[in-house]
Amino acid sequence: MTPEDLSSFPGHETLEDIYCVSFVRALSPEEVLRRFGVEEDTMEEVAFDELFERSTETMRDDAAGFIGAAKVGDWTLVVEPGGWQLAVDSGIYTPVSRGTELVSVCRHDYASDTFAYIVDGTPAVWFDPALPNARSGSDPDRLVDKMREVGLDPDHDSDGAEIDHPLERSFALASGITGLAFSSDILDLPFLGAETLED
C-alpha cells in the first residue's frame, strides 16, 4: 500500500496531538461508555466537532475528560480527544473488551503512538506503529499478513529507514480488521458523549 492509498482518520486534525480512536465489536455505545467509566448522568448526543472542545473543558490529568461513542456497522467507534486510555490502560481496556474485541489507534506526540488489538481483556497484538517489529501481546504474530499489506513491516529493521505515515498505516490496519471504511461520513454520525470519571 503506497502513501497515496492512505488517509488519516477523518477529523484527526480537530483531535490535535493526543487522541485515541478505538473500535469495539458488538457492544452498544451506551455499554462501551459504561464499561469505560463515565458519569452516566452526563451522557448526551453530541456532534463530532464538539468532542475536542468538551474534552478540553473537562480535561483530566493527561486523559480525556469527555469522550464520544457512535455505532458503525457491528462496531462502536470510540473517540478520546486528548486521551490514550483504551490503547494502554488495562484498567480501561480490560472491562471494555471483556467478551469481545477492541482495536485501538493512539497518537501521543509527547510519548509514543500505539496500535492495540485486544481480545477479551488481553492484548493480543500491541506495538508502536513506528516500530512494528517490536510487538508484544499474547499472539504478537496474529496480524503479520495484514500488517504487511498496509506497509507496517513486521520484520522492520529499526536501524534502517523509518516507517512512513505510521498512523495512517495503523488506521488502514484497523480498517482491515474491522471491515470499516473510514470516510468523512463518520463525522456526521450522532455520537453519545459523556464525561469520564475522576480517578
ROSE-4610 file (N, C-alpha, C; in Angstrom, 1 decimal, always signed):
// ROSE-4610
residu = [M/M/M/T/T/T/P/P/P/E/E/E/D/D/D/L/L/L/S/S/S/S/S/S/F/F/F/P/P/P/G/G/G/H/H/H/E/E/E/T/T/T/L/L/L/E/E/E/D/D/D/I/I/I/Y/Y/Y/C/C/C/V/V/V/S/S/S/F/F/F/V/V/V/R/R/R/A/A/A/L/L/L/S/S/S/P/P/P/E/E/E/E/E/E/V/V/V/L/L/L/R/R/R/R/R/R/F/F/F/G/G/G/V/V/V/E/E/E/E/E/E/D/D/D/T/T/T/M/M/M/E/E/E/E/E/E/V/V/V/A/A/A/F/F/F/D/D/D/E/E/E/L/L/L/F/F/F/E/E/E/R/R/R/S/S/S/T/T/T/E/E/E/T/T/T/M/M/M/R/R/R/D/D/D/D/D/D/A/A/A/A/A/A/G/G/G/F/F/F/I/I/I/G/G/G/A/A/A/A/A/A/K/K/K/V/V/V/G/G/G/D/D/D/W/W/W/T/T/T/L/L/L/V/V/V/V/V/V/E/E/E/P/P/P/G/G/G/G/G/G/W/W/W/Q/Q/Q/L/L/L/A/A/A/V/V/V/D/D/D/S/S/S/G/G/G/I/I/I/Y/Y/Y/T/T/T/P/P/P/V/V/V/S/S/S/R/R/R/G/G/G/T/T/T/E/E/E/L/L/L/V/V/V/S/S/S/V/V/V/C/C/C/R/R/R/H/H/H/D/D/D/Y/Y/Y/A/A/A/S/S/S/D/D/D/T/T/T/F/F/F/A/A/A/Y/Y/Y/I/I/I/V/V/V/D/D/D/G/G/G/T/T/T/P/P/P/A/A/A/V/V/V/W/W/W/F/F/F/D/D/D/P/P/P/A/A/A/L/L/L/P/P/P/N/N/N/A/A/A/R/R/R/S/S/S/G/G/G/S/S/S/D/D/D/P/P/P/D/D/D/R/R/R/L/L/L/V/V/V/D/D/D/K/K/K/M/M/M/R/R/R/E/E/E/V/V/V/G/G/G/L/L/L/D/D/D/P/P/P/D/D/D/H/H/H/D/D/D/S/S/S/D/D/D/G/G/G/A/A/A/E/E/E/I/I/I/D/D/D/H/H/H/P/P/P/L/L/L/E/E/E/R/R/R/S/S/S/F/F/F/A/A/A/L/L/L/A/A/A/S/S/S/G/G/G/I/I/I/T/T/T/G/G/G/L/L/L/A/A/A/F/F/F/S/S/S/S/S/S/D/D/D/I/I/I/L/L/L/D/D/D/L/L/L/P/P/P/F/F/F/L/L/L/G/G/G/A/A/A/E/E/E/T/T/T/L/L/L/E/E/E/D/D/D]
num = [1/1/1/2/2/2/3/3/3/4/4/4/5/5/5/6/6/6/7/7/7/8/8/8/9/9/9/10/10/10/11/11/11/12/12/12/13/13/13/14/14/14/15/15/15/16/16/16/17/17/17/18/18/18/19/19/19/20/20/20/21/21/21/22/22/22/23/23/23/24/24/24/25/25/25/26/26/26/27/27/27/28/28/28/29/29/29/30/30/30/31/31/31/32/32/32/33/33/33/34/34/34/35/35/35/36/36/36/37/37/37/38/38/38/39/39/39/40/40/40/41/41/41/42/42/42/43/43/43/44/44/44/45/45/45/46/46/46/47/47/47/48/48/48/49/49/49/50/50/50/51/51/51/52/52/52/53/53/53/54/54/54/55/55/55/56/56/56/57/57/57/58/58/58/59/59/59/60/60/60/61/61/61/62/62/62/63/63/63/64/64/64/65/65/65/66/66/66/67/67/67/68/68/68/69/69/69/70/70/70/71/71/71/72/72/72/73/73/73/74/74/74/75/75/75/76/76/76/77/77/77/78/78/78/79/79/79/80/80/80/81/81/81/82/82/82/83/83/83/84/84/84/85/85/85/86/86/86/87/87/87/88/88/88/89/89/89/90/90/90/91/91/91/92/92/92/93/93/93/94/94/94/95/95/95/96/96/96/97/97/97/98/98/98/99/99/99/100/100/100/101/101/101/102/102/102/103/103/103/104/104/104/105/105/105/106/106/106/107/107/107/108/108/108/109/109/109/110/110/110/111/111/111/112/112/112/113/113/113/114/114/114/115/115/115/116/116/116/117/117/117/118/118/118/119/119/119/120/120/120/121/121/121/122/122/122/123/123/123/124/124/124/125/125/125/126/126/126/127/127/127/128/128/128/129/129/129/130/130/130/131/131/131/132/132/132/133/133/133/134/134/134/135/135/135/136/136/136/137/137/137/138/138/138/139/139/139/140/140/140/141/141/141/142/142/142/143/143/143/144/144/144/145/145/145/146/146/146/147/147/147/148/148/148/149/149/149/150/150/150/151/151/151/152/152/152/153/153/153/154/154/154/155/155/155/156/156/156/157/157/157/158/158/158/159/159/159/160/160/160/161/161/161/162/162/162/163/163/163/164/164/164/165/165/165/166/166/166/167/167/167/168/168/168/169/169/169/170/170/170/171/171/171/172/172/172/173/173/173/174/174/174/175/175/175/176/176/176/177/177/177/178/178/178/179/179/179/180/180/180/181/181/181/182/182/182/183/183/183/184/184/184/185/185/185/186/186/186/187/187/187/188/188/188/189/189/189/190/190/190/191/191/191/192/192/192/193/193/193/194/194/194/195/195/195/196/196/196/197/197/197/198/198/198/199/199/199]
x = [+0.8/+0.0/+0.9/+0.7/+1.5/+0.9/+1.8/+1.3/+0.0/+0.0/-1.2/-2.5/-2.4/-3.5/-4.0/-3.2/-3.5/-4.3/-5.1/-5.7/-5.8/-5.7/-5.8/-7.3/-7.6/-8.9/-9.6/-10.8/-11.4/-11.6/-11.2/-11.4/-10.2/-9.1/-8.0/-7.4/-7.5/-6.9/-7.5/-8.8/-9.5/-9.0/-8.6/-8.2/-6.8/-6.0/-4.7/-3.7/-2.8/-1.6/-1.7/-2.8/-3.0/-4.5/-4.6/-6.0/-6.0/-7.1/-7.2/-8.5/-8.5/-9.6/-9.7/-10.8/-10.9/-12.2/-12.3/-13.4/-13.7/-14.9/-15.3/-16.4/-16.2/-17.2/-18.4/-19.6/-20.8/-21.3/-20.9/-21.4/-22.0/-23.1/-23.7/-22.8/-23.0/-22.2/-22.5/-23.7/-24.0/-23.2/-23.2/-22.5/-21.0/-20.4/-19.0/-18.7/-19.5/-19.2/-19.3/-20.3/-20.4/-19.2/-18.7/-17.6/-16.3/-16.2/-15.1/-15.0/-16.2/-16.2/-16.5/-17.8/-18.2/-19.3/-19.4/-20.5/-21.8/-22.6/-23.7/-24.7/-24.9/-25.9/-25.4/-24.2/-23.7/-23.8/-24.3/-24.5/-25.4/-25.0/-25.9/-25.3/-26.2/-25.8/-25.0/-23.9/-23.1/-22.6/-22.2/-21.6/-20.1/-19.5/-18.0/-17.2/-17.5/-16.7/-16.8/-17.8/-17.9/-17.0/-16.5/-15.8/-14.5/-13.7/-12.5/-12.7/-13.6/-13.9/-14.4/-15.3/-15.9/-14.8/-13.9/-12.9/-11.9/-11.5/-10.6/-11.2/-12.5/-13.1/-13.1/-13.1/-13.2/-12.0/-10.8/-9.6/-9.2/-8.9/-8.4/-6.9/-6.2/-4.7/-4.2/-3.8/-3.3/-4.2/-5.5/-6.5/-7.7/-8.5/-9.7/-10.7/-11.3/-12.4/-13.7/-13.8/-15.1/-14.9/-15.6/-15.4/-16.7/-16.6/-17.8/-17.7/-18.9/-19.1/-20.2/-20.0/-21.0/-21.1/-22.2/-22.4/-22.0/-21.1/-20.7/-20.8/-21.8/-21.9/-22.0/-21.2/-21.1/-20.2/-19.7/-18.7/-19.2/-18.7/-18.8/-17.5/-17.5/-16.4/-16.3/-15.1/-14.9/-13.8/-14.0/-13.1/-12.7/-11.4/-10.9/-10.1/-10.6/-9.8/-8.9/-7.6/-6.7/-6.4/-6.9/-6.8/-6.0/-5.8/-5.0/-5.3/-6.4/-6.6/-7.0/-7.8/-8.3/-7.1/-6.0/-4.9/-3.9/-3.8/-2.7/-3.1/-4.3/-4.6/-5.4/-4.8/-5.5/-6.8/-6.8/-8.0/-9.2/-8.9/-10.0/-10.2/-9.1/-9.3/-9.8/-9.5/-9.9/-11.4/-12.1/-13.6/-14.2/-13.7/-14.3/-14.3/-13.2/-13.0/-13.5/-14.0/-14.3/-15.4/-15.2/-16.1/-16.2/-15.3/-15.4/-14.0/-13.8/-12.5/-12.5/-11.3/-11.1/-9.9/-10.0/-8.9/-8.7/-7.5/-7.3/-6.0/-6.1/-5.0/-4.9/-3.7/-3.5/-2.3/-2.5/-1.5/-1.1/+0.2/+0.6/+2.0/+2.0/+3.2/+4.2/+3.8/+4.8/+5.2/+4.7/+5.2/+5.4/+4.7/+4.8/+3.4/+3.2/+2.0/+1.8/+0.5/+0.2/-0.8/-0.6/-1.6/-1.9/-3.2/-3.5/-4.7/-4.5/-5.6/-5.8/-7.0/-7.2/-8.4/-8.3/-9.3/-9.7/-10.9/-11.4/-10.5/-10.1/-9.4/-7.9/-7.4/-5.9/-5.4/-4.3/-3.7/-3.2/-3.7/-3.2/-2.0/-2.1/-1.0/-0.9/+0.3/+0.5/+1.8/+1.8/+3.1/+3.1/+4.2/+4.4/+4.4/+3.5/+3.5/+4.8/+5.7/+7.0/+8.0/+7.6/+8.5/+7.6/+7.1/+6.2/+6.8/+8.2/+8.9/+8.9/+8.7/+8.8/+7.4/+6.8/+5.4/+5.4/+4.4/+4.1/+2.7/+2.3/+0.9/+0.9/-0.3/-0.4/-0.2/-0.4/-0.3/+0.3/+1.5/+2.1/+2.2/+2.1/+2.2/+0.8/-0.2/-1.5/-1.9/-1.4/-1.8/-0.7/+0.4/+1.5/+1.1/+0.2/-0.1/-0.8/-1.8/-2.4/-1.5/-0.5/+0.5/+1.3/+1.7/+2.5/+1.7/+0.4/-0.5/-0.5/-0.5/-0.6/+0.7/+1.8/+3.1/+3.7/+3.1/+3.7/+4.5/+5.7/+6.5/+6.8/+6.3/+6.5/+8.0/+8.8/+10.2/+11.1/+10.5/+11.1/+12.5/+13.5/+14.8/+14.8/+14.9/+14.8/+16.0/+17.1/+18.3/+18.2/+17.2/+17.0/+16.1/+15.5/+14.6/+13.4/+12.9/+11.7/+10.5/+9.5/+8.2/+7.6/+7.2/+6.5/+5.0/+4.4/+3.0/+2.5/+3.1/+2.8/+1.4/+0.8/-0.5/-1.5/-1.3/-2.2/-2.2/-1.1/-1.0/-1.7/-1.6/-2.3/-3.8/-4.3/-5.8/-6.1/-5.3/-5.5/-5.6/-4.7/-4.7/-6.0/-6.4/-7.7/-8.9/-8.8/-9.9/-9.9/-8.7/-8.6/-9.2/-9.0/-9.6/-11.1/-11.5/-12.9/-13.8/-13.2/-14.0/-14.7/-14.4/-15.0/-14.2/-14.8/-14.2/-14.3/-13.2/-13.2/-13.4/-14.6/-14.9/-15.4/-15.5/-15.9/-17.3/-18.1/-19.5/-19.5/-18.3/-18.2/-18.4/-18.0/-18.1/-19.5/-20.4/-21.9/-22.7/-22.0/-22.7/-23.1/-24.3/-24.6/-23.7/-23.0/-22.1/-22.8/-22.7/-23.1/-21.9/-21.9/-20.8/-21.1/-20.0/-20.1/-18.8/-18.8/-17.6/-17.1/-15.8/-15.1/-15.0/-14.9/-14.8/-13.5/-13.5/-12.2/-11.6/-10.2/-9.5/-9.7]
y = [-1.2/+0.0/+1.2/+2.1/+3.3/+4.4/+5.5/+6.6/+7.3/+7.2/+7.8/+7.0/+5.8/+5.0/+5.2/+5.9/+6.1/+7.4/+7.3/+8.6/+8.5/+9.6/+9.6/+9.4/+9.1/+9.0/+10.4/+10.5/+11.8/+12.6/+13.8/+14.7/+14.7/+13.9/+13.8/+15.2/+16.1/+17.5/+18.1/+17.9/+18.5/+17.9/+16.7/+16.0/+16.4/+17.0/+17.5/+16.4/+16.7/+15.9/+14.7/+14.6/+13.4/+13.0/+11.8/+11.2/+9.7/+9.1/+7.7/+7.4/+6.6/+6.2/+4.7/+4.2/+2.8/+2.2/+0.9/+0.2/-1.0/-1.1/-2.3/-3.0/-4.3/-5.1/-5.5/-5.4/-6.0/-5.4/-4.2/-3.6/-2.2/-1.8/-0.5/+0.6/+1.8/+2.9/+3.1/+2.9/+3.1/+2.1/+0.9/-0.2/+0.1/+0.5/+0.8/+2.0/+3.0/+4.2/+3.7/+2.9/+2.4/+1.6/+0.7/-0.1/+0.8/+1.8/+2.7/+3.4/+3.8/+4.5/+6.0/+6.3/+7.7/+8.1/+9.4/+9.9/+9.7/+8.7/+8.3/+9.4/+10.3/+11.4/+12.5/+12.4/+13.4/+12.9/+11.7/+11.2/+12.1/+12.4/+13.2/+13.1/+13.3/+13.3/+14.5/+14.3/+15.4/+15.2/+16.3/+16.2/+15.9/+15.4/+15.0/+16.3/+17.4/+18.6/+19.2/+18.7/+19.1/+18.3/+17.2/+16.3/+16.9/+17.5/+18.0/+19.2/+20.1/+21.2/+20.8/+19.8/+19.4/+18.6/+17.9/+17.2/+18.2/+19.2/+20.2/+20.9/+21.2/+21.9/+21.1/+19.7/+18.8/+17.9/+18.4/+17.5/+17.0/+15.7/+15.0/+15.1/+14.6/+14.6/+13.7/+14.3/+13.6/+12.6/+12.9/+11.9/+12.7/+12.1/+12.8/+13.0/+14.2/+14.5/+14.2/+14.1/+13.9/+13.0/+11.9/+11.0/+10.8/+10.3/+10.0/+8.6/+8.1/+6.8/+6.8/+6.1/+6.0/+4.6/+4.2/+2.9/+2.9/+2.0/+1.9/+0.4/+0.0/-1.4/-2.2/-3.3/-4.1/-3.7/-2.5/-1.9/-0.6/-0.3/+1.0/+1.8/+2.9/+3.8/+4.6/+4.7/+5.5/+6.5/+7.8/+8.8/+9.4/+9.4/+10.1/+11.3/+12.5/+13.6/+14.0/+14.1/+14.3/+13.1/+12.0/+10.8/+9.6/+8.6/+7.4/+6.1/+6.1/+5.0/+3.7/+3.7/+2.5/+1.7/+2.4/+1.7/+1.1/+1.8/+1.4/+1.2/+1.6/+1.5/+0.2/-0.8/-2.1/-1.9/-0.9/-0.6/-0.2/+0.3/+0.7/-0.4/-0.8/-1.7/-3.1/-3.5/-4.9/-5.0/-4.1/-4.2/-3.9/-2.9/-2.6/-3.8/-4.5/-5.6/-7.0/-7.0/-8.3/-9.0/-10.2/-10.9/-10.5/-9.6/-9.1/-8.7/-7.9/-7.4/-5.9/-5.4/-3.9/-3.7/-2.7/-2.3/-0.8/-0.4/+1.0/+1.6/+2.8/+3.6/+4.8/+5.0/+6.2/+7.0/+8.3/+9.3/+10.0/+10.0/+10.7/+11.4/+12.6/+13.3/+13.5/+13.3/+13.5/+12.2/+11.1/+9.8/+8.9/+7.9/+7.1/+6.8/+6.6/+6.2/+4.7/+4.2/+2.8/+2.3/+1.0/+0.2/-1.0/-1.2/-2.3/-3.1/-4.4/-5.3/-6.2/-6.0/-6.6/-7.5/-8.7/-9.7/-10.2/-10.0/-10.5/-10.0/-8.8/-8.2/-8.3/-9.1/-9.3/-8.8/-8.0/-7.5/-8.7/-8.9/-10.0/-9.5/-8.2/-7.6/-6.1/-5.7/-4.3/-3.8/-2.7/-2.1/-0.6/+0.0/+1.3/+1.3/+2.0/+1.9/+2.3/+3.0/+3.3/+2.2/+1.2/+0.0/-1.2/-1.6/-2.7/-4.1/-4.1/-5.3/-5.6/-4.6/-4.8/-4.9/-6.0/-6.3/-7.1/-6.9/-7.7/-8.2/-8.9/-9.4/-10.9/-11.5/-12.9/-13.7/-12.9/-13.5/-12.5/-12.1/-10.9/-11.1/-12.3/-12.6/-12.7/-12.5/-12.8/-11.9/-10.7/-9.8/-9.5/-10.4/-10.0/-9.9/-10.7/-10.6/-9.3/-8.9/-7.7/-6.5/-6.6/-5.6/-5.4/-6.4/-6.3/-5.6/-6.0/-5.4/-3.9/-3.3/-1.9/-1.2/-1.9/-1.3/-1.1/-1.9/-1.9/-3.2/-3.2/-4.4/-5.0/-6.3/-6.9/-7.3/-7.3/-7.5/-6.3/-5.2/-3.9/-3.8/-3.3/-3.0/-1.7/-1.7/-0.5/+0.4/-0.1/+0.7/+1.2/+0.8/+1.2/+2.4/+2.5/+3.6/+3.6/+4.8/+4.9/+4.5/+4.0/+3.7/+5.0/+5.2/+6.5/+6.4/+7.4/+7.5/+6.4/+6.2/+5.1/+5.1/+6.3/+6.4/+6.1/+6.6/+6.3/+4.8/+4.2/+2.7/+2.0/+2.5/+1.9/+1.9/+3.1/+3.1/+2.2/+2.0/+1.1/-0.3/-0.6/-1.9/-2.1/-1.1/-1.1/-1.4/-0.7/-0.9/-2.4/-2.9/-4.3/-5.3/-5.0/-5.9/-5.7/-4.5/-4.2/-4.3/-4.2/-4.1/-2.8/-1.8/-0.5/+0.4/+1.2/+2.2/+3.6/+4.2/+5.5/+6.7/+6.9/+8.0/+9.2/+10.3/+11.5/+11.4/+10.4/+10.2/+10.0/+9.4/+9.2/+10.4/+11.6/+12.8/+13.3/+12.7/+13.1/+12.2/+11.2/+10.3/+11.0/+10.6/+11.1/+10.3/+11.1/+10.5/+10.6/+9.5/+9.6/+10.0/+11.2/+11.6/+11.6/+11.6/+11.6/+12.0/+12.6/+12.9/+11.7/+11.6/+10.4/+10.6/+9.5/+9.5/+10.1/+10.8/+11.3/+10.1/+10.0/+9.0/+9.1]
z = [+0.0/+0.0/+0.0/-1.0/-1.1/-0.3/+0.0/+0.7/+0.1/-1.2/-2.0/-1.7/-1.2/-0.9/+0.5/+1.3/+2.7/+3.0/+4.0/+4.5/+6.0/+6.7/+8.2/+8.5/+9.7/+10.2/+10.0/+9.4/+9.2/+10.5/+10.4/+11.6/+12.5/+12.2/+13.1/+13.4/+12.4/+12.7/+13.9/+14.0/+15.2/+16.5/+16.5/+17.7/+18.1/+17.3/+17.6/+17.9/+18.9/+19.1/+20.0/+20.7/+21.6/+21.3/+20.9/+20.8/+20.7/+20.9/+20.8/+20.0/+19.0/+18.2/+18.3/+18.8/+19.0/+18.4/+18.3/+17.7/+18.6/+19.1/+20.0/+19.3/+19.1/+18.4/+19.3/+18.6/+19.2/+20.5/+20.9/+22.1/+21.6/+22.3/+22.0/+22.6/+22.0/+22.5/+24.0/+24.5/+25.9/+26.8/+26.3/+27.1/+27.1/+26.0/+25.9/+26.9/+26.9/+27.8/+29.2/+29.6/+30.9/+31.4/+30.5/+30.8/+30.9/+30.1/+30.1/+31.5/+32.0/+33.2/+33.0/+32.9/+32.7/+33.7/+33.8/+34.7/+33.8/+34.2/+33.3/+33.2/+34.2/+34.1/+33.1/+32.6/+31.7/+30.2/+30.0/+28.6/+27.8/+26.6/+25.7/+24.3/+23.4/+22.0/+21.6/+20.9/+20.5/+19.1/+18.4/+17.1/+17.3/+16.2/+16.3/+16.7/+16.1/+16.3/+17.7/+18.5/+19.9/+20.8/+20.4/+21.3/+21.9/+21.0/+21.5/+22.4/+22.0/+22.9/+24.3/+24.3/+25.6/+26.4/+25.7/+26.5/+27.1/+26.3/+26.8/+28.0/+28.0/+29.1/+30.4/+30.3/+31.4/+31.6/+31.0/+30.9/+32.3/+32.3/+33.5/+33.4/+34.4/+34.3/+33.2/+32.1/+30.9/+30.4/+30.4/+29.9/+29.4/+28.6/+28.1/+29.2/+29.2/+30.2/+29.6/+28.3/+27.7/+26.4/+26.3/+25.1/+24.4/+23.2/+22.4/+21.8/+21.6/+21.0/+20.0/+18.9/+17.9/+17.2/+16.9/+16.2/+14.7/+14.3/+12.9/+12.5/+11.8/+11.5/+12.7/+12.8/+14.0/+15.1/+14.9/+15.9/+16.5/+17.6/+18.2/+18.1/+17.5/+17.4/+18.7/+19.3/+20.5/+20.2/+20.5/+20.3/+21.6/+22.0/+23.2/+22.8/+22.7/+22.3/+23.5/+23.3/+24.4/+25.3/+24.8/+25.7/+25.0/+25.8/+25.3/+26.0/+26.9/+27.8/+27.2/+26.1/+25.6/+24.9/+24.6/+23.9/+25.0/+26.1/+27.0/+28.5/+28.9/+30.3/+30.6/+31.3/+31.5/+32.3/+33.2/+34.0/+33.1/+31.9/+31.0/+29.9/+29.2/+28.1/+28.5/+29.8/+30.2/+30.3/+31.0/+31.1/+29.8/+29.0/+27.7/+26.7/+26.7/+25.7/+26.3/+27.5/+28.0/+27.2/+26.7/+25.9/+24.5/+24.1/+22.7/+22.3/+21.3/+20.8/+20.6/+20.7/+20.7/+19.8/+18.9/+18.0/+18.3/+18.6/+19.0/+18.4/+17.9/+17.4/+18.2/+18.8/+19.7/+19.2/+19.0/+18.8/+20.1/+20.4/+21.5/+21.2/+20.9/+20.4/+21.5/+22.8/+23.9/+24.6/+24.0/+24.5/+23.2/+23.0/+21.8/+21.3/+20.0/+19.4/+19.7/+19.6/+19.9/+19.0/+18.6/+17.9/+18.9/+19.2/+20.1/+19.5/+19.6/+19.3/+20.5/+21.2/+22.5/+22.4/+22.9/+22.8/+24.2/+24.6/+25.9/+27.1/+27.1/+28.2/+28.1/+27.1/+27.0/+25.7/+25.7/+24.5/+23.7/+22.5/+21.6/+20.8/+20.3/+19.5/+19.9/+20.3/+20.8/+20.3/+19.6/+19.2/+18.9/+18.9/+18.4/+16.9/+16.2/+14.7/+14.0/+14.7/+14.1/+14.3/+15.2/+15.4/+15.4/+14.2/+14.1/+14.3/+14.3/+14.6/+16.1/+16.9/+18.4/+19.0/+18.6/+19.1/+20.4/+21.1/+22.3/+22.3/+23.3/+23.4/+23.4/+23.6/+23.8/+22.4/+21.3/+20.0/+19.0/+19.2/+18.5/+17.0/+16.5/+15.1/+14.4/+15.1/+14.6/+13.4/+13.4/+12.3/+11.3/+11.2/+10.4/+8.9/+8.4/+7.0/+6.7/+7.6/+7.4/+7.6/+8.5/+8.7/+7.4/+6.8/+5.5/+4.4/+4.4/+3.3/+3.4/+4.6/+4.8/+5.0/+4.9/+5.0/+6.4/+7.3/+8.7/+8.8/+8.2/+8.1/+9.4/+9.7/+11.0/+11.2/+10.1/+10.2/+10.0/+10.3/+10.0/+10.8/+10.1/+10.6/+11.3/+12.7/+13.4/+13.1/+12.6/+12.2/+10.8/+10.0/+8.7/+8.5/+7.4/+7.1/+8.0/+8.4/+9.2/+8.4/+9.2/+8.6/+8.2/+7.0/+6.6/+6.9/+7.3/+7.6/+8.5/+9.7/+10.5/+11.1/+11.4/+11.9/+10.8/+9.6/+8.5/+8.2/+8.3/+8.1/+9.2/+10.4/+11.6/+11.4/+10.8/+10.6/+9.4/+8.5/+7.4/+8.0/+8.9/+9.6/+10.4/+11.1/+11.8/+10.9/+9.7/+8.7/+8.2/+8.0/+7.6/+8.6/+9.9/+10.9/+11.1/+11.1/+11.4/+10.1/+8.9/+7.7/+7.5/+8.3/+8.1/+7.2/+6.4/+5.6/+6.3/+6.5/+7.3/+6.4/+6.0/+5.1/+6.0/+5.3/+6.0/+6.6/+6.1/+6.6/+8.1/+8.6/+10.1/+10.9/+10.3/+11.1/+11.2/+10.4/+10.5/+11.5/+12.0/+12.9/+14.2/+14.8/+16.1/+17.2/+17.9/+19.0/+20.3/+21.1/+22.5/+23.3/+23.9/+24.7/+26.2/+26.9/+28.4/+29.0/+30.2/+31.0/+31.6/+31.6/+32.2/+33.7/+34.4/+35.9/+36.3/+37.4/+38.0/+38.7/+38.7/+39.4/+40.9]
